[in-house]
Amino acid sequence: MTLVLEESADCYHLLPSTSLDNNSHFQPITYEFRLHDPKGISHGYRYWYHVRPGISLLIDDYKLQEDLVVVTTPNQNCTYLELGFSIFNHSDHNRDVKTGQNFVSLAVDNGERGYQEWEAQERMLKLDVHIEYSLFKSLTIPHFDTLPVNLRNIIEKADSEINLFQIGRTTPQMQTILQQILNCPYQALTKQLYLEAKVLELMAIRLEDLQDSPPFDTNISLKPIQIDSIYQARDILINNFTNPPTLIALARQVNLNDCTLKKGFQQIFGTTVFGYLHNYRMERAQELLLDAKLNVNQVAQYVGYSSRSAFMTAFYKKFGVKPSVYSRKNAV
């Protein structure tokens, strides 16, 4: 049996930046389409969030035991830049973007009915950002000469050809932002401001990464159950980042041997297990230092450092500034 999820054309109405001149009156609109499975064994949804005129956020989140066809129904032509992040995906035959990878694409939506096909699998989670090209160009043209070479090539190609598709590795910094978007704790105006900031941050990091994306292994040979276990290991690290388990203990918790965990973590997240943990700690510390009520010692202890000096060294190496200086300049 093949399941079908059909979205409404309404969710495409705000993709073009037609209301930029009236931006003060823009109200973000969300569209959510729930998957209906008569058997009750497959679950999921397709979620659109129009962050601002010309920028849309799309999340597909499914747990599939049957094949799925998503029917898209745009009703207008639009040239857009798409940043697509495969957070958890066993197979994507259309683009071959695997778990832990992302793509940058320049494409034309011709307003015709389209189809996306997903095979039965335990888990599929992806996040896409769509930027209407005229908006993207208006933001970048004033700084054209200072842009990375690959990004300039995108802009130059868009006026003559639409044929760009580049796969890259999703870095730990990108992974953190993706999780922050997926787990946004706010509502109403605060949610709008938070998601807009995170989407723009994600765009900036990914487009900067066009210049010199690190090589990645496109031949990830992990089984779906192993990929699931590696994501469980990542979650365990985050939930216990102040007192993490040893590598062997972590591997046992997710039913992997330590060798598979190390290699799989590197393939999916582009860094070692404890390299990922270190990056997460530093990013949490960066957030906490914005709180004027917390001093450096308190932040160091919160992110798992018993030594102030070790924390200060790690923070400086990561961000190029002492934590006390960062706090003083940025705290609110």
C-alpha positions, 0 to 999 in steps of 0.5 A, spaced: 500 500 500 502 506 498 500 512 502 498 519 499 499 526 503 497 532 498 498 539 500 494 545 499 496 550 494 495 556 499 502 554 502 505 557 496 502 564 496 507 567 500 513 564 497 514 570 493 517 577 496 511 581 493 509 584 500 516 586 502 514 594 501 509 592 506 513 588 511 510 591 517 504 588 516 506 581 514 504 576 519 507 569 518 502 563 516 503 556 518 500 550 514 501 543 517 498 537 513 498 530 517 499 523 514 493 519 515 494 511 515 488 507 515 492 502 518 495 506 524 502 504 523 505 510 519 505 517 522 508 524 520 507 531 517 509 536 512 509 543 515 510 550 512 512 556 516 513 563 512 518 566 516 518 573 512 516 575 505 520 571 500 523 566 505 519 559 507 521 554 512 519 546 510 519 540 515 518 533 513 517 528 519 515 521 518 515 514 521 513 510 515 512 503 514 509 504 507 511 507 501 509 515 501 507 520 495 507 527 497 503 531 492 505 538 491 501 543 488 504 550 487 500 555 483 505 560 481 512 560 477 518 562 482 525 562 482 528 560 488 534 558 492 533 552 496 537 549 502 535 542 504 538 538 510 537 531 511 537 530 518 534 523 518 533 519 511 535 512 509 533 513 502 532 519 497 532 517 490 531 524 487 537 527 490 541 522 493 542 526 499 544 522 505 543 523 513 548 528 515 548 531 508 545 537 505 544 541 498 544 548 495 540 548 489 537 553 484 531 552 481 525 554 478 518 552 480 514 552 474 507 552 478 505 545 476 503 539 480 509 535 483 510 528 486 516 526 492 516 519 493 519 516 500 520 508 501 517 505 507 523 506 512 523 507 520 524 514 520 525 520 515 526 528 517 528 533 513 528 541 513 528 545 507 529 553 507 526 556 500 529 563 499 525 567 493 531 569 488 530 576 487 530 577 495 536 573 495 539 577 490 537 584 493 541 581 499 547 579 496 549 584 490 551 590 494 556 585 497 558 581 491 565 582 490 566 580 497 562 574 496 565 567 496 567 565 489 562 559 489 556 564 491 558 569 486 558 563 481 551 562 483 548 569 482 552 569 475 549 563 473 542 564 475 541 570 470 543 565 464 541 558 467 538 554 472 542 548 473 545 548 480 545 542 485 551 542 490 551 537 496 555 538 502 556 536 509 552 538 515 557 541 520 556 540 528 554 548 528 549 547 522 546 541 526 545 545 532 541 550 529 537 545 526 535 542 532 534 549 535 529 550 529 526 544 530 525 545 538 523 552 538 520 553 545 517 560 543 510 562 541 507 568 537 511 574 535 517 571 539 517 565 535 517 569 529 523 573 531 527 566 533 525 562 527 527 568 522 534 569 526 535 562 526 534 561 519 538 567 517 544 564 521 543 557 518 543 560 511 549 565 512 553 559 515 551 554 509 552 559 504 559 561 507 561 554 507 560 554 499 567 556 498 571 550 501 566 545 503 570 539 506 570 533 503 565 527 505 564 520 504 558 519 500 559 511 501 556 511 508 555 503 509 551 504 515 544 500 516 538 504 518 538 501 525 545 503 526 544 510 523 538 510 528 543 508 534 548 513 532 542 519 533 540 516 540 548 516 542 548 524 540 541 525 544 545 521 550 551 526 549 546 532 549 542 530 555 548 528 559 553 534 556 556 536 563 557 528 565 557 524 559 558 517 559 565 514 556 565 512 549 565 504 550 559 506 555 555 510 550 556 504 545 553 499 549 547 504 551 546 504 543 547 497 542 553 498 537 561 497 538 565 503 539 569 502 533 562 502 529 560 508 533 566 512 532 566 511 524 559 512 524 559 518 528 564 521 523 560 519 517 554 522 519 556 528 523 563 530 520 566 530 527 568 525 533 563 523 538 567 528 543 568 533 538 561 534 537 560 534 545 565 539 545 562 544 540 555 543 543 558 545 550 562 551 547 555 553 543 551 552 550 557 556 553 556 562 548 548 562 549 549 562 557 554 568 557 549 572 554 546 572 561 548 578 565 546 574 571 551 569 570 559 570 571 564 566 567 565 561 573 558 559 573 558 558 566 564 554 566 561 549 571 554 549 567 557 546 561 561 541 565 568 544 566 571 544 573 577 548 571 576 555 570 582 556 566 581 550 562 574 553 560 577 559 558 582 556 554 577 552 550 572 558 549 578 562 546 580 557 541 573 556 539 571 563 538 577 567 538 575 571 544 576 570 552 569 568 555 569 575 560 570 579 554 565 576 550 560 576 556 561 584 557 560 586 550 554 582 548 550 580 555 543 584 555 
